[in-house]
């Protein structure tokens, strides 16, 4: 199956404040993005799923991608 590039926007609780985030990730389907976000933020920031609010997930093209790692992985 071909992977797609998704742009994810949302907020997460860092201490007492909500921080906005925008990420680009590759996945086969949109449903996989939720698990990737929860896993990455939980590991990196030591927060639970309840502290993460995913507001928007949008499929984007390689040309729209800003993340150099996503571009490098897609061109390889």
C-alpha positions as CSV (number, residue, x, y, z in Angstrom):
1,X,0.0,0.0,0.0
2,X,1.1,3.5,-0.8
3,X,1.7,5.9,2.1
4,X,0.2,9.4,2.1
5,X,1.4,12.6,3.7
6,X,-0.8,14.2,6.3
7,X,-0.7,17.6,8.0
8,X,-1.9,17.5,11.5
9,X,-2.9,20.6,13.6
10,X,-3.9,20.6,17.3
11,X,-3.0,21.5,20.8
12,X,-1.4,19.7,23.7
13,X,-1.2,20.5,27.4
14,X,2.3,21.6,28.5
15,X,2.2,22.3,32.2
16,X,-0.7,24.7,32.7
17,X,-0.7,26.0,29.1
18,X,-2.1,24.7,25.8
19,X,0.6,24.7,23.1
20,X,-0.4,24.6,19.4
21,X,1.3,22.2,17.1
22,X,1.5,21.4,13.4
23,X,3.1,18.2,12.2
24,X,3.5,16.3,9.0
25,X,3.5,12.5,9.1
26,X,3.3,9.7,6.6
27,X,0.7,6.9,7.0
28,X,-1.3,4.6,4.9
29,X,-4.6,5.9,6.2
30,X,-5.8,8.8,8.2
31,X,-6.8,6.6,11.2
32,X,-3.2,5.6,11.7
33,X,-2.3,9.3,12.3
34,X,-4.1,9.4,15.7
35,X,-1.9,6.5,17.1
36,X,1.3,8.1,15.7
37,X,0.5,11.5,17.3
38,X,-0.5,10.0,20.7
39,X,2.6,7.8,20.7
40,X,5.0,10.5,19.7
41,X,3.7,13.2,22.0
42,X,3.4,10.7,24.9
43,X,7.0,9.6,24.4
44,X,8.5,13.0,23.8
45,X,6.5,15.1,26.3
46,X,5.4,12.5,28.8
47,X,1.7,13.4,28.4
48,X,-1.4,11.3,28.2
49,X,-3.8,11.0,25.3
50,X,-6.3,13.2,27.1
51,X,-3.9,16.0,27.1
52,X,-3.7,16.1,23.2
53,X,-6.4,17.7,21.1
54,X,-6.1,16.9,17.4
55,X,-8.1,19.6,15.6
56,X,-7.5,18.9,11.9
57,X,-5.9,16.2,9.7
58,X,-5.5,16.9,6.1
59,X,-3.9,14.9,3.3
60,X,-1.3,17.0,1.4
61,X,0.9,16.5,-1.6
62,X,4.6,16.1,-1.5
63,X,4.9,19.6,-3.0
64,X,2.9,21.1,-0.1
65,X,5.0,19.3,2.5
66,X,7.3,21.6,4.5
67,X,9.1,19.0,6.7
68,X,12.5,18.2,5.1
69,X,12.5,14.7,6.6
70,X,9.1,13.9,5.0
71,X,10.4,15.2,1.7
72,X,13.6,13.1,2.0
73,X,11.7,9.9,2.9
74,X,9.3,10.4,0.0
75,X,12.1,11.0,-2.6
76,X,14.1,8.0,-1.5
